[in-house]
Amino acid sequence: MSLQSIAPVNPPRRESGDYVMISSYSALTDQNLKSLLLTCPGERIDVNYGVGLRNYLFEMLSQSTLNRLRQEIISQQTTYIPYITIRDIKFNSQLNDPNLPENYLNVQIVYFNRALNTTGASNVTLNLV
C-alpha cells in the first residue's frame, strides 16, 4: 500500500525546494519507531512519550540495563504504536563485541505490522565516541 505523500521525513529536509516526503506506510512505521526510541520523555506535549535511548548511553552497560531498555521499548511501543507487534529486539554493544567503542549501542527491532500484514526491521545506532 503506497501513496505519493504520507508525511514529511523526520527531521524535515528539503530537496529541490520541496520537503522530502515519506511515500510508504512501511517507511512511516519505521520512522515512528525510530522517533519513539530517540525521543526523551518530556520532549513532546505528551510527557510520557519516548524511550530516551540516549539516556541509556550514560548508564553502566550491563545485561540488566539492556533488559530494562527492552521492557521500556515494549511498553512504549504498546502504548504509542499499537498496530505493530515486536518479534525481536537485539542489542549490539561492547557486551557482545569487545571491539566496539565504549559508548556505542545499536538496537535492532524486528516487528510485524498488523495493519499492513508485513514484517519490518528498524535499526538505531548511537555512538558518542
Salt bridges, closest charged atoms under 4 A:
GLU15 OE2 - ARG13 NE 3.89
ASP30 OD2 - LYS34 NZ 3.39
GLU59 OE1 - ARG68 NH2 2.31
ASP88 OD2 - LYS90 NZ 3.76
